[in-house]
Amino acid sequence: MIKNLMKRLTGIVFAVLFVSITLSLVNRANADTNQQQIPQWFRDNASLWLSGDMDDSQFMQAIHLLATDPSYSNIKPNNTVVSLHPFHKSKNCDDLNFPLVDWSGCDYSGKYLSHADLTGARLVGTNLTGTDMQKAYLILSHLKYANLSNVDLTNADLYGANLFDANLTGVSAPFLSAHFANFTGADLTGADLHQSTLSWAEFDGANLTNANLFGAEGVSTDFSGVDFSGANLSWVNFNGANLTNADLDGANLHSANLGGADLTGASLHCQNNPICISGGQ
């Protein structure tokens, strides 16, 4: 395992050097090209490849794309990430080696996975739309880019799970346990998370528009840049939470505990709380 990691680290160093040299030559050839740098989308792809979520051929495609057409240095990250499918598809979508199944890129929409033990499972980019996952064990599972729209996660355990950029629109997840989970960039529009435990989790840049977090625990949780517009945040415990630059417009914060929370730069046109600029009484 150590040898494989060192091989990947060596490979990524050479790849970055290769692209750097290529862009340097392009800079000299084009007088109107200034301060050309390795674009963020390529850095993101390199990170995915290093973590094993992008195979070698896809990463080589990314290198070739940048090296042969430097105009891609200005492309937005998501455009390239999507076109290159930043995760490998499982070789066996019928894998039943629980709990460490690898269903990455597979279609498990509408399945019955209630009480399933998926601890540490690889579900990167998996389509789980409409799946019944009540009381499922998803501890430390890999759910980056997964589609969990309209999934039933009632009483499920997502301790330490990675849901980076996942689609959780309309998810039903009351009483969810998600300590230390990563929801960075995830879409939770209209999600039901009432009385869930979200303490020490990361929601940086997530979309929680019109979500229901009634009575949820968000102690020391990172909610920076989160869109809470129209959300029900009554009785939420935000003690010590990071709410910098959060959008709380139209949100209901009745009896929410904001002791020690950082509200720097937050939009506070909320309701039913003294911190609100309007309608806060």
C-alpha positions as CSV (number, residue, x, y, z in Angstrom):
1,M,0.0,0.0,0.0
2,I,2.9,2.4,0.9
3,K,4.6,1.6,-2.4
4,N,1.4,2.3,-4.3
5,L,0.9,5.6,-2.6
6,M,4.5,6.6,-3.3
7,K,4.0,5.6,-6.9
8,R,1.0,7.9,-7.1
9,L,2.7,10.7,-5.4
10,T,5.7,10.5,-7.7
11,G,3.3,10.3,-10.7
12,I,1.4,13.4,-9.6
13,V,4.7,15.4,-9.1
14,F,5.8,14.6,-12.7
15,A,2.3,15.4,-14.0
16,V,2.3,18.8,-12.3
17,L,5.8,19.5,-13.5
18,F,4.9,18.5,-17.0
19,V,1.9,20.8,-17.1
20,S,3.9,23.6,-15.5
21,I,6.5,23.4,-18.2
22,T,3.9,23.2,-20.9
23,L,2.1,26.3,-19.7
24,S,5.5,28.1,-19.3
25,L,6.3,27.5,-23.0
26,V,2.8,28.7,-24.0
27,N,3.3,31.8,-22.0
28,R,6.5,32.7,-23.9
29,A,4.8,32.0,-27.2
30,N,1.8,34.2,-26.4
31,A,2.7,37.7,-25.4
32,D,-0.9,38.5,-24.3
33,T,-1.0,35.6,-21.9
34,N,-0.1,36.8,-18.4
35,Q,0.5,35.0,-15.1
36,Q,-0.7,31.6,-16.4
37,Q,-1.0,29.1,-13.6
38,I,-2.1,25.5,-13.2
39,P,-5.9,25.8,-13.2
40,Q,-8.0,24.8,-10.2
41,W,-9.9,22.2,-12.2
42,F,-6.7,20.3,-13.0
43,R,-5.6,20.5,-9.3
44,D,-9.0,19.0,-8.4
45,N,-8.6,16.2,-10.9
46,A,-5.1,15.5,-9.6
47,S,-6.5,15.3,-6.1
48,L,-9.2,12.9,-7.3
49,W,-6.7,10.7,-9.0
50,L,-4.4,10.6,-6.0
51,S,-7.3,9.5,-3.8
52,G,-8.3,6.8,-6.2
53,D,-11.5,8.4,-7.4
54,M,-10.3,8.9,-10.9
55,D,-8.5,6.2,-12.9
56,D,-5.2,6.6,-14.7
57,S,-6.7,6.9,-18.2
58,Q,-9.0,9.7,-17.1
59,F,-6.2,11.6,-15.4
60,M,-4.0,11.2,-18.5
61,Q,-6.9,12.6,-20.5
62,A,-6.9,15.6,-18.2
63,I,-3.2,16.1,-18.7
64,H,-3.5,15.8,-22.4
65,L,-6.4,18.3,-22.5
66,L,-4.5,21.0,-20.7
67,A,-1.2,20.4,-22.5
68,T,-2.7,20.5,-26.0
69,D,-5.2,23.3,-25.4
70,P,-4.1,25.8,-22.9
71,S,-7.4,27.7,-23.3
72,Y,-8.7,25.1,-20.8
73,S,-6.8,27.0,-18.1
74,N,-9.7,29.4,-18.0
75,I,-12.4,26.7,-17.9
76,K,-14.6,26.5,-14.8
77,P,-13.8,23.4,-12.6
78,N,-17.3,21.8,-12.8
79,N,-17.3,21.8,-16.6
80,T,-14.2,19.7,-16.8
81,V,-14.9,17.5,-13.7
82,V,-18.2,16.5,-15.1
83,S,-16.9,15.8,-18.6
84,L,-14.2,13.6,-17.3
85,H,-16.3,11.6,-14.8
86,P,-14.2,12.1,-11.7
87,F,-14.8,8.7,-10.2
88,H,-14.2,5.2,-11.4
89,K,-17.2,2.9,-12.0
90,S,-17.2,-0.3,-10.0
91,K,-16.2,-3.4,-12.0
92,N,-19.0,-5.2,-10.2
93,C,-22.2,-3.4,-9.4
94,D,-23.6,-6.6,-7.9
95,D,-20.8,-6.6,-5.3
96,L,-22.3,-7.9,-2.0
97,N,-19.1,-8.0,0.0
98,F,-20.8,-6.1,2.9
99,P,-20.0,-3.7,4.4
100,L,-17.1,-2.7,2.1
101,V,-19.1,-2.9,-1.2
102,D,-17.9,-0.8,-4.1
103,W,-20.9,0.5,-6.0
104,S,-19.3,3.6,-7.4
105,G,-21.1,4.9,-10.4
106,C,-23.7,2.2,-10.2
107,D,-27.5,2.6,-10.3
108,Y,-29.1,1.6,-7.0
109,S,-32.1,3.8,-7.3
110,G,-35.3,2.7,-5.6
111,K,-33.6,-0.2,-3.8
112,Y,-34.4,-1.4,-0.3
113,L,-31.4,-0.9,1.8
114,S,-33.0,-0.3,5.2
115,H,-30.7,-1.4,8.1
116,A,-28.0,-2.2,5.6
117,D,-24.4,-2.1,6.9
118,L,-22.5,0.0,4.4
119,T,-19.7,1.1,6.8
120,G,-16.8,2.3,4.8
121,A,-18.5,1.5,1.5
122,R,-17.5,3.2,-1.8
123,L,-20.6,4.8,-3.2
124,V,-18.9,7.6,-5.2
125,G,-21.2,8.9,-7.8
126,T,-23.8,6.1,-7.1
127,N,-27.4,6.8,-8.1
128,L,-29.4,6.1,-4.9
129,T,-32.5,8.2,-5.9
130,G,-35.6,7.2,-3.9
131,T,-33.8,4.4,-2.0
132,D,-35.1,3.3,1.4
133,M,-32.0,3.6,3.7
134,Q,-33.8,3.9,7.0
135,K,-31.4,3.1,9.9
136,A,-28.7,2.3,7.4
137,Y,-25.1,2.3,8.7
138,L,-23.1,4.6,6.4
139,I,-20.3,5.3,8.9
140,L,-17.1,6.6,7.1
141,S,-18.7,5.8,3.7
142,H,-17.6,7.5,0.5
143,L,-20.6,9.3,-1.0
144,K,-19.0,12.0,-3.0
145,Y,-21.1,13.1,-6.0
146,A,-23.7,10.5,-5.1
147,N,-27.4,11.1,-6.0
148,L,-29.4,10.7,-2.8
149,S,-32.4,12.8,-3.9
150,N,-35.6,11.8,-2.2
151,V,-33.8,9.0,-0.2
152,D,-35.3,8.0,3.2
153,L,-32.4,8.3,5.7
154,T,-34.5,8.3,8.8
155,N,-32.3,7.3,11.8
156,A,-29.4,6.5,9.5
157,D,-25.8,6.8,10.8
158,L,-23.5,9.0,8.6
159,Y,-20.7,9.4,11.1
160,G,-17.6,10.7,9.3
161,A,-19.1,10.1,5.9
162,N,-18.0,12.1,2.9
163,L,-20.9,13.6,0.9
164,F,-18.9,16.2,-0.9
165,D,-21.0,17.7,-3.7
166,A,-23.7,15.1,-3.2
167,N,-27.3,15.6,-4.3
168,L,-29.6,15.3,-1.2
169,T,-32.5,17.3,-2.5
170,G,-35.8,16.4,-0.8
171,V,-34.1,13.8,1.4
172,S,-36.1,12.6,4.4
173,A,-33.6,12.3,7.2
174,P,-35.1,13.0,10.6
175,F,-33.0,11.9,13.6
176,L,-30.0,11.4,11.3
177,S,-26.7,11.0,13.0
178,A,-24.0,12.8,11.1
179,H,-21.2,13.7,13.5
180,F,-18.1,14.9,11.6
181,A,-19.7,14.2,8.2
182,N,-18.6,16.2,5.2
183,F,-21.5,17.9,3.3
184,T,-19.3,20.5,1.6
185,G,-21.0,21.8,-1.6
186,A,-23.9,19.4,-1.2
187,D,-27.4,20.3,-2.3
188,L,-29.9,19.7,0.5
189,T,-32.7,21.9,-0.9
190,G,-36.0,21.0,0.9
191,A,-34.3,18.3,3.0
192,D,-35.9,17.2,6.3
193,L,-33.2,17.0,9.0
194,H,-35.4,17.7,12.0
195,Q,-33.9,16.7,15.3
196,S,-30.8,15.4,13.6
197,T,-27.3,15.4,15.1
198,L,-25.0,17.4,12.8
199,S,-22.3,18.5,15.3
200,W,-18.8,19.0,14.1
201,A,-19.9,18.3,10.5
202,E,-18.9,20.4,7.5
203,F,-21.5,22.1,5.3
204,D,-19.3,24.7,3.8
205,G,-21.1,26.2,0.7
206,A,-24.0,23.7,1.0
207,N,-27.5,24.6,-0.2
208,L,-30.1,24.2,2.6
209,T,-32.8,26.3,1.0
210,N,-36.2,25.6,2.6
211,A,-34.8,22.7,4.6
212,N,-36.3,21.7,7.9
213,L,-33.7,21.5,10.8
214,F,-36.1,21.9,13.6
215,G,-34.4,20.9,16.9
216,A,-31.2,19.8,15.2
217,E,-27.8,19.8,16.9
218,G,-25.2,21.9,15.1
219,V,-22.6,22.4,17.8
220,S,-19.3,23.6,16.4
221,T,-20.5,22.8,12.9
222,D,-19.1,24.6,9.8
223,F,-22.0,26.3,8.1
224,S,-19.9,28.9,6.4
225,G,-21.5,30.2,3.2
226,V,-24.5,28.0,3.5
227,D,-27.8,29.1,1.9
228,F,-30.4,28.8,4.7
229,S,-33.0,31.0,2.9
230,G,-36.5,30.0,3.9
231,A,-35.3,27.2,6.2
232,N,-36.9,26.2,9.5
233,L,-34.1,26.6,12.0
234,S,-36.2,26.9,15.1
235,W,-34.7,25.3,18.3
236,V,-31.5,24.5,16.4
237,N,-28.4,24.4,18.6
238,F,-25.8,26.5,16.8
239,N,-23.6,26.8,19.8
240,G,-20.0,27.6,18.6
241,A,-21.0,27.1,14.9
242,N,-19.4,28.8,12.0
243,L,-22.1,30.8,10.2
244,T,-19.8,33.3,8.4
245,N,-21.4,34.5,5.2
246,A,-24.4,32.3,5.6
247,D,-27.7,33.4,4.0
248,L,-30.4,33.4,6.6
249,D,-32.9,35.4,4.7
250,G,-36.4,34.3,5.5
251,A,-35.2,31.6,7.8
252,N,-37.2,30.9,11.0
253,L,-34.8,31.0,14.0
254,H,-37.4,30.8,16.8
255,S,-35.6,29.8,20.0
256,A,-32.4,28.9,18.1
257,N,-29.3,28.9,20.3
258,L,-26.6,31.1,18.7
259,G,-24.3,31.3,21.7
260,G,-20.7,31.5,20.5
261,A,-21.7,31.3,16.9
262,D,-19.7,33.3,14.3
263,L,-22.2,35.4,12.2
264,T,-19.6,37.5,10.5
265,G,-20.8,38.5,7.0
266,A,-24.1,36.6,7.4
267,S,-27.3,37.9,5.8
268,L,-29.7,38.3,8.8
269,H,-33.0,39.2,7.2
270,C,-34.5,36.2,9.1
271,Q,-37.4,35.8,11.5
272,N,-38.3,35.3,15.1
273,N,-34.9,35.9,16.7
274,P,-33.3,39.0,18.2
275,I,-30.3,38.7,15.8
276,C,-32.6,39.2,12.8
277,I,-32.6,42.6,11.1
278,S,-36.3,42.4,10.4
279,G,-39.1,40.3,12.0
280,G,-36.7,39.2,14.7
281,Q,-38.8,39.8,17.7
